Amino acid sequence: MRILHTADWHLGKRLEKFSRFEEQIDVLNEICEIADQQNVDVVLIAGDLFDTFNPPTEAIELFYQSLRRLTKNGERAVVAIAGNHDSADRIAAPDPLARACGIILVGHPDTIVPKFRLETGLEVTQSDKGFIELKLPNYSQKLRLILTPYVNELRLRKALVTEDKETEFRTILSDRWHELADKYCDNKGVNILMTHLFFVKKGQAIDENQETEDEKSILYVGGAQAIYSENIPKKIQYVALGHLHRKQMIDEQPCPMMYSSSPLAYSFSEANQSKYVILIDAEPQKKVKIEEIALTKGRKLLRNTFSDIEKAVEWLYQHPNSLIELTIATPTYLTGIEKRQLLDAHDGIVSIIPKIVDIENENSSTSKKIDLNKDVDQLFLDFFQYKNEGQTPNQELIDLFKELQGL
């Protein structure tokens, strides 16, 4: 059977003043086309379906339109779990109606999905807390899915019974996964685990700079410590992960464990990243075959640093269909004219970051060098005079500035 793994759609997300909605329409259309072209039997969406607990109406409509299209009128199963950005109750609420279309939505880790059968032959044949067994059209083998949506801090506190929260959390999850695997995951079917948690290989160094600002791989994810790849039962053939936005293989033992990546770059810490969906070919008792399919839709996020305004403008013209974070390293204040030059050169500048640098032997007849050794009060006076043609601030402004410093 063919399984498509995607995650972290973050529908409704913006980047500062820029809406990403049109890009999300395009990339979800691309994912639907890939599912059709690759004759996918099941689509797994590993959490963070929306960007907020209360997403805008247009994001909700896009989500259900996309899922309905992915199901091919109930011929293809679509299984989605809640992530840390999602409201678990909101995800679970429409489940009875969704099931009639072949869509299974799981908001809570202890969800028991009711058994059902569609005219297409798609059927939930067994169900338990955090587990379903699917019979797919045209397949005699069953697909077993252990499903663990994001576990928030409140539920975690209720579950933990010892002071050693790190060990206890991993133990609770590992014990539950092993219990379900031992009970349901024999070698006559395909066995998959899908979760929205932070996974690492034990002992492997964590590079937090490679993750997004929103989903940074800190050791605590909503109060829950990282899960180790060794916590996965050996009967599992693939782990579909959501939460981190960069495509990565966490471990290949006891089975491949992958973050598929988000479909779009949502933070400048993802600048220049390629985005993917993961295609899995799976058979009982066999190692799964994995294909990483690159996504092409959406604007690239680019960041660059310049000390020369003209070179920055030239670079901006070379990258028209992108969103930009621009750092300007300069020994002087960035003038309004210079900022306007940059903004006129590109309609996708999200932010311009002035970086004041002290350049030795800088000679300029038109710009005043900034002395970074001055105290903050004198720097304020210098800046005010610079912006106001040499005029000094009155005492009222000076007193206000000092008041703000004390806040």
PLY file of the C-alpha trace (Angstrom):
ply
format ascii 1.0
element vertex 407
property float x
property float y
property float z
element edge 406
property int vertex1
property int vertex2
end_header
0.00 0.00 0.00
1.07 3.58 -0.63
0.99 6.12 2.18
1.54 9.86 1.89
2.94 11.61 4.97
2.57 15.37 5.41
2.38 17.66 8.44
2.40 21.19 9.84
0.07 22.87 7.35
-0.49 25.83 9.73
-3.49 27.03 7.76
-4.28 30.66 8.47
-0.69 31.60 9.28
0.66 35.00 8.30
4.21 36.31 8.08
4.05 39.77 9.59
1.76 41.76 7.23
1.89 39.12 4.50
-0.96 36.62 4.14
0.13 33.13 3.06
-3.39 32.01 2.20
-3.02 31.99 -1.61
0.24 30.08 -1.26
-1.48 27.56 1.01
-4.20 27.05 -1.60
-1.53 26.37 -4.23
0.58 23.99 -2.16
-2.43 21.97 -0.89
-3.57 21.67 -4.49
-0.09 20.35 -5.28
-0.32 17.79 -2.45
-3.71 16.62 -3.77
-2.24 16.24 -7.25
0.70 14.23 -5.88
-1.70 11.90 -4.04
-3.59 11.28 -7.29
-0.52 10.92 -9.49
1.13 8.48 -7.08
-2.05 6.41 -6.55
-1.86 6.93 -2.80
-4.08 4.74 -0.61
-3.79 6.67 2.68
-2.86 10.24 3.58
-1.43 10.90 7.06
-1.35 14.48 8.40
0.77 14.65 11.55
-0.61 17.68 13.35
-0.59 21.49 13.35
-3.38 21.51 10.82
-4.12 25.13 11.72
-1.89 27.89 13.05
-4.13 28.91 15.96
-6.78 27.44 18.23
-9.34 29.71 16.56
-8.40 29.81 12.85
-10.09 32.14 10.35
-13.09 30.85 8.43
-11.21 30.78 5.13
-8.56 28.48 6.67
-11.22 26.08 8.00
-12.94 25.95 4.60
-9.63 25.29 2.83
-8.82 22.49 5.27
-12.06 20.57 4.73
-12.11 21.21 0.99
-8.59 19.78 0.74
-9.38 16.75 2.89
-12.52 16.00 0.92
-10.53 16.15 -2.30
-7.84 13.89 -0.85
-10.38 11.19 0.05
-11.54 10.75 -3.58
-15.14 10.29 -2.43
-14.19 7.85 0.30
-11.87 5.67 -1.80
-8.77 6.95 0.06
-8.41 7.17 3.83
-7.26 10.49 5.30
-6.12 10.45 8.94
-5.19 13.68 10.73
-4.17 14.34 14.34
-4.03 17.55 16.38
-0.75 19.37 16.97
0.31 21.89 19.59
-1.13 24.77 17.50
-4.52 23.06 17.18
-7.54 22.98 19.45
-7.99 19.25 20.12
-11.72 19.72 20.67
-12.12 21.71 17.44
-10.31 19.00 15.47
-12.43 16.23 16.98
-15.82 18.03 16.75
-16.74 17.30 13.09
-15.46 13.73 13.16
-18.84 11.95 12.67
-19.51 13.91 9.48
-15.90 13.58 8.36
-15.96 9.79 8.78
-18.78 9.58 6.25
-16.26 10.90 3.72
-13.38 8.64 4.80
-11.72 11.31 6.97
-10.59 10.35 10.47
-9.78 13.26 12.81
-8.15 12.55 16.18
-7.85 15.40 18.67
-6.96 13.61 21.91
-4.46 10.82 22.66
-7.17 8.67 24.28
-9.65 9.00 21.38
-11.55 5.86 20.44
-12.64 6.12 16.81
-16.01 4.36 16.24
-15.97 1.48 13.79
-17.53 2.23 10.41
-17.64 0.98 6.85
-18.14 2.95 3.63
-19.60 1.69 0.37
-16.14 2.09 -1.17
-14.85 -0.71 1.07
-12.93 1.60 3.42
-13.51 0.33 6.94
-12.31 0.74 10.54
-12.22 -2.86 11.68
-10.70 -2.39 15.16
-10.40 0.59 17.48
-8.87 1.34 20.85
-7.61 4.39 22.71
-5.08 5.91 20.31
-5.37 3.06 17.79
-7.28 2.15 14.65
-7.08 -0.72 12.18
-8.10 0.13 8.63
-9.23 -2.10 5.81
-8.50 -0.32 2.56
-10.31 -0.83 -0.73
-8.59 -3.44 -2.91
-6.25 -4.64 -0.13
-6.51 -7.80 1.94
-3.83 -6.65 4.41
-4.86 -4.28 7.19
-3.23 -0.97 8.10
-2.69 -0.50 11.84
-2.21 3.08 13.06
-1.09 4.06 16.55
-2.11 7.73 16.85
-0.75 10.12 19.47
-1.77 13.75 18.96
0.12 16.44 20.81
-0.06 15.99 24.57
-0.56 19.38 26.22
0.74 20.38 29.62
-2.60 19.95 31.42
-3.07 16.35 30.26
0.58 15.68 30.96
0.23 16.80 34.58
-2.75 14.52 35.04
-0.82 11.59 33.61
2.39 12.02 35.58
2.46 10.45 39.00
6.12 10.80 39.99
8.50 13.72 40.44
10.78 12.37 37.70
8.72 13.91 34.92
11.24 13.31 32.17
11.42 9.56 32.70
7.75 9.22 33.52
6.51 10.93 30.38
8.66 8.79 28.10
7.71 5.69 30.05
3.97 6.38 29.82
4.14 6.85 26.04
6.51 3.96 25.45
4.47 1.57 27.60
1.25 2.55 25.84
2.77 2.19 22.38
4.22 -1.20 23.24
0.91 -2.32 24.73
-0.98 -1.39 21.54
1.70 -2.86 19.29
1.72 -6.16 21.19
-2.09 -6.35 21.13
-2.79 -5.38 17.53
0.35 -5.12 15.39
1.18 -8.63 14.21
3.12 -9.39 11.02
-0.02 -9.84 8.90
-0.56 -6.10 8.43
1.26 -2.80 7.98
2.07 -1.08 11.28
2.54 2.70 11.47
2.81 5.18 14.34
1.87 8.86 13.84
2.49 11.53 16.47
3.09 15.25 16.96
5.94 15.37 19.46
9.60 16.27 19.65
11.75 13.23 18.82
15.52 12.80 18.98
17.96 9.95 18.79
19.32 9.45 22.29
22.73 11.01 22.64
22.49 13.01 19.42
23.33 16.72 19.65
20.44 19.12 19.06
20.97 22.04 16.70
18.24 24.44 17.78
19.26 26.99 15.13
17.98 24.67 12.39
14.39 24.85 13.60
11.74 27.55 13.26
11.12 30.27 15.80
7.63 28.87 16.53
8.64 25.20 16.64
12.22 25.50 17.93
13.51 22.15 19.14
13.78 23.05 22.78
13.89 20.21 25.26
10.46 21.10 26.59
7.57 20.96 24.14
4.60 22.27 26.09
6.13 20.85 29.25
6.90 17.46 27.69
10.45 16.23 27.39
11.79 14.94 24.09
10.96 11.36 23.13
13.76 9.02 22.12
13.68 6.89 19.00
14.41 3.88 21.21
10.92 4.30 22.73
9.32 3.03 19.51
8.13 -0.62 19.46
10.05 -2.91 17.12
6.82 -4.00 15.43
6.36 -0.49 13.99
7.51 -0.10 10.36
7.42 3.71 10.06
6.88 6.72 12.35
5.19 9.74 10.75
6.22 12.78 12.77
4.94 16.34 12.93
6.13 19.43 14.82
9.55 20.33 13.35
9.35 22.12 10.00
12.56 20.82 8.42
12.48 17.49 6.62
14.68 15.10 8.56
15.20 11.46 9.42
15.48 11.16 13.21
16.54 7.52 13.21
16.28 4.37 11.13
16.21 1.94 14.05
13.99 0.18 14.87
12.31 1.78 11.83
12.45 5.03 9.81
11.20 8.00 11.85
10.70 11.14 9.77
9.55 14.72 9.98
8.07 15.38 6.55
8.52 19.18 6.83
5.89 21.88 6.59
4.56 22.48 3.06
5.68 26.14 3.14
8.49 27.99 4.87
6.85 29.87 7.72
9.83 31.46 9.48
13.09 33.02 8.30
14.92 30.32 10.22
13.57 28.15 7.35
15.13 30.43 4.70
16.25 28.52 1.58
14.76 25.24 2.86
13.13 22.89 0.37
9.78 21.43 1.45
8.53 17.88 0.95
5.90 15.23 1.37
7.01 11.66 2.06
5.74 8.73 -0.01
5.90 5.35 1.76
5.47 1.98 0.08
4.66 -0.53 2.80
4.06 -4.27 2.99
3.68 -6.56 6.01
6.99 -7.80 7.48
9.08 -5.75 5.03
11.15 -2.60 5.41
9.23 0.34 3.99
10.44 2.14 0.86
10.60 5.92 1.20
10.54 8.60 -1.49
10.93 12.29 -0.67
8.85 14.38 -3.08
9.79 18.06 -3.22
7.03 20.65 -3.22
7.35 23.53 -5.67
4.56 25.95 -4.76
4.81 28.99 -2.52
7.21 31.88 -2.17
10.73 31.14 -0.99
11.90 32.82 2.19
15.29 34.47 1.71
17.54 36.42 4.05
20.72 38.29 3.24
23.07 40.93 4.65
24.54 43.88 2.76
26.72 46.86 3.59
26.06 48.52 0.23
22.54 49.74 -0.60
23.06 49.53 -4.37
24.16 45.89 -4.14
21.16 45.14 -1.93
18.82 46.70 -4.51
20.45 44.68 -7.30
20.00 41.44 -5.30
16.36 42.27 -4.58
15.62 42.66 -8.30
17.15 39.20 -8.86
14.70 37.50 -6.47
11.24 38.87 -7.31
9.00 35.96 -6.22
10.14 35.64 -2.62
9.71 37.01 0.87
12.75 38.82 2.19
14.47 39.54 5.49
17.19 42.08 4.78
19.97 43.13 7.15
21.85 46.32 6.31
25.23 46.59 8.02
26.20 50.25 8.17
28.28 52.62 10.32
25.53 55.24 9.99
21.81 55.37 10.52
19.73 54.06 7.60
18.17 57.09 5.98
14.57 57.35 4.83
15.76 57.68 1.22
17.80 54.47 1.48
14.91 52.58 3.05
12.59 53.78 0.28
15.11 52.55 -2.34
14.93 49.07 -0.84
11.14 48.99 -0.52
10.65 50.24 -4.09
12.90 47.43 -5.40
10.82 44.57 -3.98
7.20 44.04 -2.86
8.04 41.12 -0.57
10.30 42.70 2.04
9.05 41.50 5.40
11.63 43.32 7.49
14.70 45.53 7.12
17.11 45.13 10.03
19.67 47.90 10.46
22.89 46.57 11.94
25.11 49.35 13.23
28.77 48.46 12.79
31.89 50.37 13.78
34.10 50.50 10.69
37.65 51.74 11.28
38.99 54.54 9.13
35.55 55.24 7.68
35.70 58.61 5.92
32.44 60.20 4.89
31.52 63.80 4.23
27.78 63.11 4.23
27.28 60.68 7.12
28.17 60.87 10.77
29.88 57.83 12.21
28.24 56.31 15.29
30.45 56.04 18.35
29.24 52.87 20.06
31.28 53.70 23.16
28.89 56.55 24.08
26.21 55.99 26.70
22.58 55.56 25.68
21.61 59.14 26.59
24.26 60.62 24.32
23.36 58.20 21.52
19.76 59.40 21.78
20.88 63.03 21.49
23.07 62.21 18.49
20.26 60.33 16.78
17.74 63.12 17.41
20.08 65.71 15.97
20.79 63.49 12.98
17.09 63.11 12.21
16.28 66.78 12.83
19.06 68.60 10.97
21.15 69.31 14.05
18.32 70.44 16.32
18.58 69.26 19.93
15.60 67.78 21.79
13.85 69.92 24.39
13.93 69.04 28.07
10.45 67.48 27.95
11.61 64.91 25.36
14.80 64.21 27.29
12.80 63.62 30.48
10.39 61.32 28.60
13.29 59.30 27.18
14.76 58.85 30.66
11.35 57.83 31.98
11.02 55.16 29.30
14.44 53.79 30.21
13.23 53.22 33.75
10.21 51.12 32.70
0 1
1 2
2 3
3 4
4 5
5 6
6 7
7 8
8 9
9 10
10 11
11 12
12 13
13 14
14 15
15 16
16 17
17 18
18 19
19 20
20 21
21 22
22 23
23 24
24 25
25 26
26 27
27 28
28 29
29 30
30 31
31 32
32 33
33 34
34 35
35 36
36 37
37 38
38 39
39 40
40 41
41 42
42 43
43 44
44 45
45 46
46 47
47 48
48 49
49 50
50 51
51 52
52 53
53 54
54 55
55 56
56 57
57 58
58 59
59 60
60 61
61 62
62 63
63 64
64 65
65 66
66 67
67 68
68 69
69 70
70 71
71 72
72 73
73 74
74 75
75 76
76 77
77 78
78 79
79 80
80 81
81 82
82 83
83 84
84 85
85 86
86 87
87 88
88 89
89 90
90 91
91 92
92 93
93 94
94 95
95 96
96 97
97 98
98 99
99 100
100 101
101 102
102 103
103 104
104 105
105 106
106 107
107 108
108 109
109 110
110 111
111 112
112 113
113 114
114 115
115 116
116 117
117 118
118 119
119 120
120 121
121 122
122 123
123 124
124 125
125 126
126 127
127 128
128 129
129 130
130 131
131 132
132 133
133 134
134 135
135 136
136 137
137 138
138 139
139 140
140 141
141 142
142 143
143 144
144 145
145 146
146 147
147 148
148 149
149 150
150 151
151 152
152 153
153 154
154 155
155 156
156 157
157 158
158 159
159 160
160 161
161 162
162 163
163 164
164 165
165 166
166 167
167 168
168 169
169 170
170 171
171 172
172 173
173 174
174 175
175 176
176 177
177 178
178 179
179 180
180 181
181 182
182 183
183 184
184 185
185 186
186 187
187 188
188 189
189 190
190 191
191 192
192 193
193 194
194 195
195 196
196 197
197 198
198 199
199 200
200 201
201 202
202 203
203 204
204 205
205 206
206 207
207 208
208 209
209 210
210 211
211 212
212 213
213 214
214 215
215 216
216 217
217 218
218 219
219 220
220 221
221 222
222 223
223 224
224 225
225 226
226 227
227 228
228 229
229 230
230 231
231 232
232 233
233 234
234 235
235 236
236 237
237 238
238 239
239 240
240 241
241 242
242 243
243 244
244 245
245 246
246 247
247 248
248 249
249 250
250 251
251 252
252 253
253 254
254 255
255 256
256 257
257 258
258 259
259 260
260 261
261 262
262 263
263 264
264 265
265 266
266 267
267 268
268 269
269 270
270 271
271 272
272 273
273 274
274 275
275 276
276 277
277 278
278 279
279 280
280 281
281 282
282 283
283 284
284 285
285 286
286 287
287 288
288 289
289 290
290 291
291 292
292 293
293 294
294 295
295 296
296 297
297 298
298 299
299 300
300 301
301 302
302 303
303 304
304 305
305 306
306 307
307 308
308 309
309 310
310 311
311 312
312 313
313 314
314 315
315 316
316 317
317 318
318 319
319 320
320 321
321 322
322 323
323 324
324 325
325 326
326 327
327 328
328 329
329 330
330 331
331 332
332 333
333 334
334 335
335 336
336 337
337 338
338 339
339 340
340 341
341 342
342 343
343 344
344 345
345 346
346 347
347 348
348 349
349 350
350 351
351 352
352 353
353 354
354 355
355 356
356 357
357 358
358 359
359 360
360 361
361 362
362 363
363 364
364 365
365 366
366 367
367 368
368 369
369 370
370 371
371 372
372 373
373 374
374 375
375 376
376 377
377 378
378 379
379 380
380 381
381 382
382 383
383 384
384 385
385 386
386 387
387 388
388 389
389 390
390 391
391 392
392 393
393 394
394 395
395 396
396 397
397 398
398 399
399 400
400 401
401 402
402 403
403 404
404 405
405 406
